[in-house]
Amino acid sequence: MATEYGQGYGHGLGLHEHGLPEHGGGRRHRLPAGLRAPFEARSWREFGYVLLSLPISIMLFVYAITMVSLGAGLLVTFLGIPVLAAGLVGCRGFGALERVRARALLDLEVADPEPLRMRRRGFMAWMGAVLKSGTSWRALLYAVLHFPWAVFSFVVALNVWVYGWALLTYPLWFWVFPMWAGRDGLQIYGDETHSFYLDNPFEITVTALVGLLFTLATPWIVRALTTVDRLLVHGLLGPSKLATRVVELESDRGVVVDTAAADLRRIERDLHDGAQARLVALAMDLGLAKEKLAEDPQAAARMVDEAHGEVKTALQELRDLARGIHPAVLTDRGLDAALSAVASRCTVPVEVQVDLTERPVPAIEGIAYFTVSELLQNISKHSRATWAAVDVWRVENRLMLQVVDNGIGGAATSGGSGLSGLTERLDAVDGVLVVDSPVGGPTRVTAELPWRTV
């Protein structure tokens, strides 16, 4: 396994293991977020998104309703099906534009949905694929649902934004009323006998303060409105949960296949370089001993004795190889005994505590054993630790593993290290590997595996 210690998790990225900024990193602002929000580029991009949503949603809504209505009306003829398919394809195209707009203005990364799956070529196959695709119908649903929301968000965002800035800047333009309108100021109330104008310094100041409150609140109101847009785009225009899960399973299957191939290559290499080479040398030594048996019995006896030692060494290598694949003690007695055996071979004292009332399926048990074994090998080779501990327990439907040592720390899952290989192996069975290893130690590696029983 490659060296992981001393590399520093997230080295060069300023991140700890959960992907959050490190303390002391990042840009520090003098103004709090509430005061600088009206002037941030993000707030203006979100406001621009809301303003653009109205004309775009009008076009999309009109197109979707027109095409679906026309297609439904023509279903009595053959023309209804291609018209309906064309309408759905158009909605998919609008959906692609909406994903681009959300990515540019909302910083929302939404993966492209699954493409059309056609078993054969031809226009009829294309129409069938369009009509059967859930992506097409979700895009149509987006076109219908987004229109009323776009109207609502446009009206709310535009009013609070305009009124906020208008009231905030009222001290700068209130002179327009007495000079050009013949009034004392902005009229708040008026009838035949009474009228109220904002014309004295106190009222102008209060108006500006109210405008300041509106201005400070507007970015957060717009952000709340765009949160609904984010949910609509992500939920209706992105890949479905089923498609995402299929992609994950395909990726996991590739990892499992690659891991199995790598294990086979490792076993073949160990057999070729270890036990097989010793057995070949043993056969040659026994052949020489047979030839010398009649001429020099004492030399033949020495050669047989040496061959006996080689046999013991080859048997030990085969046992170690079998133990690395799936030890017999794991099959016979479970994780507690198997991990205790692994811990006894570690170069530092290891405390093992296994709290399981029943055994998981052999596949999960084997991965748990392999994970702890690899982590203990890391501790032996790289950690410079004087103590380590292994804890195994169950939480509902998850099997939890934790390996702790007091070494130098700096363990990393990046850079093609052995820990990255463990991460991929666990991810292939919906598992998780979390590394907490600050430079200087201690190191705490937690693995989580699905619990399945026979």
C-alpha atoms as one frame of an Amber mdcrd trajectory, in Angstrom:
protein
   0.000   0.000   0.000   1.285   3.443  -0.864   2.397   5.824   1.869  -0.485
   7.890   3.179   0.951   9.478   6.293   2.460  12.937   6.205   0.634  13.931
   3.016  -2.115  15.925   4.688  -5.728  15.342   3.805  -6.942  17.817   1.165
  -3.409  19.140   0.750  -3.347  22.275  -1.358  -7.123  22.671  -1.281  -7.577
  24.289   2.110 -10.159  21.659   3.053 -10.585  19.209   5.874 -12.135  15.805
   5.433 -15.688  17.076   5.032 -14.789  19.546   2.325 -15.258  22.651   4.502
 -12.811  25.564   4.679 -10.108  25.277   7.261 -10.056  27.702  10.166  -8.311
  30.839   9.195  -8.676  30.182   5.484 -10.789  31.984   2.934 -11.572  35.639
   2.463 -12.635  37.629   5.517 -15.157  40.444   5.103 -15.319  43.504   7.274
 -19.060  43.966   6.723 -21.527  41.336   7.918 -23.406  39.365   5.282 -26.657
  41.258   5.910 -25.081  44.627   5.022 -23.092  43.563   1.986 -25.775  41.327
   0.431 -27.451  44.139  -1.620 -24.145  44.872  -3.340 -22.911  41.319  -3.956
 -22.805  39.926  -7.469 -24.716  36.856  -6.337 -27.720  38.972  -5.297 -27.801
  40.764  -8.639 -27.493  37.480 -10.550 -30.406  36.004  -8.599 -32.471  39.129
  -9.216 -31.650  38.908 -12.922 -32.703  35.264 -12.889 -36.110  36.198 -11.462
 -36.588  38.984 -14.023 -35.717  36.671 -16.919 -37.959  33.929 -15.604 -41.169
  35.753 -16.512 -40.669  36.165 -20.299 -39.011  32.754 -20.578 -41.751  30.992
 -18.628 -44.430  32.724 -20.722 -42.869  31.415 -23.939 -42.356  27.958 -22.460
 -45.880  27.779 -21.034 -47.515  28.933 -24.267 -45.432  26.499 -26.307 -46.114
  23.551 -24.002 -49.872  24.138 -23.711 -50.238  24.799 -27.442 -48.321  21.712
 -28.531 -49.938  19.391 -26.001 -53.431  20.677 -26.774 -52.825  20.403 -30.508
 -51.360  16.931 -30.155 -54.226  15.765 -27.912 -56.779  17.182 -30.331 -55.160
  15.380 -33.260 -54.864  12.032 -31.505 -57.904  10.848 -33.446 -55.580  11.011
 -36.453 -52.015   9.829 -36.841 -50.745  13.429 -36.714 -51.410  13.750 -32.985
 -48.570  11.461 -31.938 -45.736  13.205 -33.846 -47.080  16.631 -32.771 -47.107
  15.527 -29.130 -43.608  14.061 -29.499 -42.365  17.304 -31.058 -43.866  19.239
 -28.161 -42.084  17.051 -25.629 -38.779  17.387 -27.497 -39.187  21.163 -27.458
 -39.772  21.065 -23.703 -36.593  19.023 -23.328 -34.731  21.687 -25.289 -36.125
  24.445 -23.084 -35.098  22.347 -20.094 -31.511  22.283 -21.336 -31.550  26.082
 -21.633 -32.978  26.376 -18.128 -30.162  24.233 -16.746 -27.634  26.507 -18.441
 -29.388  29.607 -17.053 -29.489  28.131 -13.545 -25.813  27.223 -13.791 -24.839
  30.738 -14.921 -27.021  32.817 -12.589 -27.709  30.567  -9.592 -24.463  28.547
  -9.545 -26.642  25.435  -9.588 -24.936  22.417 -11.113 -27.538  19.995 -12.447
 -26.418  16.995 -14.435 -27.989  16.324 -17.796 -30.832  13.803 -17.639 -30.572
  10.398 -19.214 -30.651  10.497 -23.057 -33.295   8.854 -25.198 -32.901   5.093
 -25.357 -33.881   3.667 -28.739 -33.634  -0.059 -29.364 -33.703   0.477 -33.109
 -33.391   3.325 -35.569 -36.192   5.120 -37.341 -38.794   7.824 -36.847 -41.271
   5.517 -35.114 -38.629   4.330 -32.653 -37.697   7.950 -31.954 -41.303   8.913
 -31.229 -41.728   5.928 -28.949 -38.557   6.790 -27.030 -39.694  10.408 -26.590
 -43.145   9.433 -25.339 -41.765   6.781 -22.974 -39.045   9.005 -21.519 -39.772
  10.312 -18.040 -37.433  13.220 -18.747 -39.768  14.488 -21.478 -42.818  14.497
 -19.228 -40.921  16.090 -16.337 -39.823  18.890 -18.680 -43.471  19.392 -19.682
 -44.478  19.488 -16.009 -41.766  22.083 -15.378 -43.125  24.250 -18.193 -46.608
  24.189 -16.667 -45.640  24.641 -13.011 -42.958  27.255 -13.494 -45.220  29.805
 -15.161 -47.415  30.743 -12.130 -44.381  30.686  -9.866 -42.428  32.930 -12.250
 -45.293  35.448 -12.241 -45.450  35.456  -8.448 -41.692  35.706  -7.912 -41.342
  38.419 -10.587 -44.008  40.604  -8.962 -42.670  40.142  -5.431 -38.986  40.584
  -6.298 -39.492  43.600  -8.562 -41.724  45.420  -6.068 -39.556  44.930  -2.999
 -36.426  45.802  -4.968 -37.846  48.957  -6.575 -39.627  50.202  -3.462 -36.592
  49.499  -1.292 -34.161  51.489  -3.424 -36.750  54.196  -4.121 -37.404  54.803
  -0.432 -33.723  54.570   0.462 -32.802  57.240  -2.066 -35.864  59.416  -1.333
 -33.722  62.186   0.258 -31.978  62.552  -3.118 -35.074  62.982  -5.291 -37.910
  64.276  -3.067 -37.323  67.785  -4.545 -38.967  66.560  -7.746 -42.446  66.884
  -6.181 -42.407  70.583  -5.183 -40.513  71.597  -8.293 -42.343  69.644 -11.005
 -45.565  68.284  -9.465 -46.590  71.196  -7.278 -46.707  69.037  -4.138 -44.769
  69.149  -0.900 -43.502  65.615  -1.222 -44.473  61.984  -1.664 -48.159  61.639
  -0.804 -48.968  58.782   1.555 -52.651  59.551   2.102 -55.111  62.054   0.683
 -58.831  62.730   0.346 -61.035  65.806  -0.078 -60.211  67.247   3.337 -56.923
  65.700   4.474 -53.591  64.773   2.888 -50.289  63.538   4.232 -46.961  64.219
   2.531 -43.424  63.144   3.382 -41.869  66.584   3.303 -40.053  67.426   6.566
 -36.547  66.213   7.511 -37.801  63.737  10.122 -40.258  62.091   7.731 -37.660
  61.984   4.970 -35.169  60.329   7.325 -37.728  57.750   8.499 -38.604  57.020
   4.853 -34.950  56.412   4.034 -34.585  54.090   7.053 -37.638  52.094   5.976
 -36.122  51.899   2.505 -32.859  50.688   4.037 -34.700  47.853   5.780 -36.411
  46.899   2.520 -33.097  47.075   0.650 -31.324  44.876   3.173 -34.173  42.348
   3.203 -34.658  42.208  -0.571 -31.653  39.959  -1.413 -32.806  37.410   1.160
 -36.368  37.518  -0.137 -35.107  37.000  -3.689 -32.838  34.207  -2.466 -35.814
  32.497  -0.858 -37.744  32.816  -4.127 -34.905  31.357  -6.170 -34.684  28.447
  -3.743 -37.984  27.239  -5.162 -36.538  27.645  -8.669 -33.554  25.561  -7.636
 -35.858  22.798  -6.406 -37.875  22.873  -9.630 -34.822  22.781 -11.873 -33.082
  20.100  -9.852 -36.156  17.948  -9.348 -37.755  18.184 -12.804 -34.940  18.970
 -15.233 -32.162  16.841 -13.777 -31.714  13.080 -13.928 -34.254  10.987 -12.072
 -33.322   9.180  -8.873 -33.639   5.870 -10.681 -31.301   6.982 -13.484 -28.822
   8.375 -10.958 -28.907   5.126  -9.053 -28.343   3.152 -12.254 -25.273   5.288
 -13.041 -23.970   4.745  -9.505 -24.490   0.993  -9.787 -22.728   0.923 -13.149
 -19.815   2.847 -11.658 -19.755   0.574  -8.611 -19.823  -2.476 -10.855 -16.786
  -1.133 -12.697 -14.996  -0.583  -9.385 -15.843  -4.111  -8.248 -14.598  -5.583
 -11.533 -11.371  -3.549 -11.386 -10.829  -4.480  -7.747 -11.385  -8.164  -8.449
  -8.973  -8.017 -11.396  -6.372  -6.263  -9.255  -6.774  -8.881  -6.518  -6.352
 -11.679  -9.042  -3.203 -10.045 -10.405  -1.864  -9.647  -6.877  -2.578 -13.301
  -6.055  -0.960 -14.415  -9.308   2.107 -12.264  -8.637   2.426 -13.522  -5.063
   2.117 -17.121  -6.202   4.591 -16.643  -9.055   7.180 -14.715  -7.067   6.735
 -16.577  -3.788   5.398 -20.085  -3.329   5.735 -21.131  -6.987   9.373 -20.056
  -7.160  10.127 -21.896  -3.926   8.383 -25.039  -5.139  10.376 -24.980  -8.391
  13.617 -24.587  -6.439  12.443 -27.365  -4.116  11.853 -29.735  -7.058  15.351
 -29.006  -8.408  16.950 -29.562  -4.989  15.125 -32.855  -4.532  16.252 -33.949
  -8.019  19.886 -33.186  -7.145  19.490 -34.958  -3.809  18.150 -38.043  -5.584
  21.178 -38.102  -7.885  23.597 -37.738  -4.954  21.800 -40.301  -2.789  23.934
 -43.202  -4.015  27.253 -41.283  -4.336  27.144 -39.029  -1.250  24.338 -39.892
   1.179  25.404 -37.209   3.677  25.222 -34.411   1.057  21.867 -35.772  -0.114
  20.611 -35.713   3.488  21.688 -32.070   3.881  19.914 -31.179   0.630  16.752
 -32.974   1.789  16.929 -31.094   5.099  17.223 -27.778   3.244  14.306 -28.783
   1.019  12.279 -29.525   4.143  12.883 -25.952   5.316  11.834 -24.624   1.925
   8.621 -26.629   2.180   7.829 -25.027   5.527   8.509 -21.559   4.123   6.348
 -22.215   1.048   3.518 -23.500   3.245   3.737 -20.380   5.425   3.571 -18.143
   2.339   0.541 -20.045   1.078  -1.131 -19.653   4.485  -0.415 -15.911   4.459
  -1.790 -15.644   0.941  -4.951 -17.557   1.862  -5.330 -15.453   5.009  -5.145
 -12.279   2.897  -7.893 -13.528   0.582 -10.337 -14.844   3.174  -8.913 -16.413
   6.329 -10.390 -19.604   7.666 -10.753 -18.078  11.136 -13.088 -15.443   9.684
 -15.322 -18.099   8.179 -15.280 -20.286  11.280 -15.375 -17.780  14.153 -16.307
 -14.371  12.742 -14.862 -10.874  12.895 -13.874 -10.860  16.555 -11.425 -13.748
  16.251 -10.214 -12.758  12.763  -9.474  -9.144  13.738  -7.770 -10.275  16.925
  -5.498 -12.464  14.793  -4.712  -9.523  12.507  -4.041  -7.261  15.488  -1.601
  -9.798  16.950   0.566  -9.471  13.825   0.630  -5.653  13.961   3.916  -4.037
  15.020   2.191  -1.929  17.716  -0.135  -3.052  20.535  -3.749  -3.040  19.286
  -6.908  -3.168  21.393  -9.777  -4.906  19.597 -13.385  -4.555  20.664 -16.153
  -6.150  18.589 -19.717  -5.594  19.780 -21.911  -7.663  17.449 -24.752  -9.949
  18.458 -24.919 -11.616  15.047 -22.795 -11.897  11.930 -23.314  -9.990   8.682
 -23.303 -11.689   5.292 -19.899 -13.100   4.250 -19.349 -10.408   1.596 -19.730
  -7.528   4.081 -17.775  -9.442   6.703 -14.952 -10.004   4.240 -14.814  -6.293
   3.266 -14.804  -5.298   6.948 -11.921  -7.677   7.617  -9.986  -6.423   4.582
 -10.534  -2.778   5.600  -9.250  -3.237   9.143  -6.353  -5.357   7.894  -5.243
  -2.664   5.430  -5.562   0.081   8.041  -3.468  -1.888  10.534  -0.840  -2.448
   7.832  -0.762   1.312   7.306  -0.212   1.806  11.021   2.634  -0.724  11.032
   4.380   0.800   8.016   3.784   4.541   8.165   2.206   5.890  11.359   5.110
   5.628  13.867   2.410   4.916  16.439   2.903   3.216  19.819  -0.736   2.278
  20.339  -3.826   1.539  18.247  -7.422   0.451  18.763 -10.070  -1.218  16.623
 -13.780  -0.898  17.416 -16.566  -2.683  15.548 -20.241  -2.175  16.297 -23.642
  -2.022  14.671 -25.941   1.003  14.397 -29.374   0.014  13.064 -28.710  -1.208
   9.509 -25.057  -0.105   9.326 -21.839  -1.844  10.336 -19.388   0.625  11.857
 -15.598   0.207  11.984 -13.172   2.578  13.650  -9.383   2.338  13.747  -7.484
   4.837  15.918  -3.750   5.320  16.427  -1.528   7.880  18.160   0.898   8.233
  15.245   2.136  11.249  13.320  -1.138  11.777  11.408  -1.398  13.322   7.965
  -3.265  10.364   6.470  -4.850  11.191   3.105  -7.475   9.672   0.842  -6.214
  11.623  -2.173  -3.267  11.195  -4.484  -3.894   7.576  -5.422  -3.039   6.330
  -1.942  -4.132   3.063  -0.421  -6.867   4.879   1.474  -8.355   6.027  -1.827
  -8.488   2.390  -2.895 -10.309   1.528   0.320 -12.724   4.378  -0.303 -13.562
   3.020  -3.754 -13.946  -0.520  -2.416 -16.379   0.626   0.286 -18.240   2.913
  -2.089 -18.902  -0.071  -4.356 -21.141  -1.554  -1.633 -22.684   1.789  -0.516
 -20.108   2.181   2.214 -18.310   5.299   3.469 -14.753   5.947   4.639 -14.051
   9.083   6.720 -10.494  10.060   7.682  -9.695  12.445  10.532  -5.919  12.737
  10.612  -4.431  16.145  11.424  -0.689  16.519  11.038   0.875  15.440  14.300
  -1.927  12.970  15.003  -3.877  11.231  16.240  -5.499   9.461  13.279  -9.084
   8.250  13.372 -10.449   6.317  10.384 -14.143   5.431  10.435 -15.701   3.054
   7.944 -19.403   2.476   7.483 -20.841  -0.519   5.667 -24.407  -1.650   5.008
 -25.595  -4.342   7.383 -27.012  -7.379   5.665 -27.774 -10.691   7.315 -28.087
 -14.087   5.727
